[in-house]
């Protein structure tokens, strides 16, 4: 059974920062998963931290940094700037918190799928543009050659 690592948190008007202590874990063995109201850190199957956040954050702006000394810093941007969180963890009925967590995971998955689709569409459009440009260049070169042959 994984251990729950020690962590601290601090906040400003716009951000919440978590600092997680992951002693003896190589930075490559740390996985961080976040949504707009949930943070999960899994480190080398030794540590597992799950936090249902007090309030929502802007998931797309979340960042994390792994330090060689075993610390992990996670920066979350508050969805409601200026809101003072009395605690980093949400409190309440466990069933309601589980439902909230699952809904946030679903939103994160949908957001990821949308970004993936947009990236795929952009890539397809770029490929088509490159193909068209190449074809136009080839036509122009062929036209020049044909004009030279006619002379």
Residue, then its C-alpha position, 0 to 999 in steps of 0.5 A: x500500500x502506498x504512503x501518503x507523502x507529506x506536503x505543504x501548500x500556500x496561496x496568493x490571490x491568483x495561485x495555489x502552490x503545493x510542495x510535495x515531499x517524495x523522498x528517495x524517488x527519482x524525478x522520472x518516476x513521478x506522475x502528476x494528474x490534475x483536473x479543475x478540482x482534483x490533484x493526484x500524485x503517484x510516485x514510484x508506487x511508493x507514494x500516492x497523494x490525492x487532493x480534492x481541491x477546496x475550489x476550482x482551478x484553471x486546469x489548462x494553466x496548471x504546471x508542475x516541477x520536479x526537483x532533484x532533492x525529492x520535492x515536487x512543486x505544483x502550481x494551480x491557478x485559481x478559477x476565482x481570483x482573490x478567493x481565500x481558501x481556508x484549506x487546500x482540501x475540500x470538505x463535505x460528504x464523501x459521496x458528493x466529493x467523489x461525484x465532484x471528482x469524477x465530473x472533473x475527471x470527465x471534463x478533463x478527458x473531454x478537454x483533452x479529446x477536444x485539444x487532440x481533435x483540434x491538433x489533428x485537424x490543424x495537422x491535416x490542414x497543414x499537410x494539405x497546405x504543404x501538398x498544395x504548395x508542393x503541387x503548385x511549385x511542381x506545376x510552375x517548374x513543369x511550365x518553365x521546362x515546357x516553355x524552354x523546350x518550345x524555344 
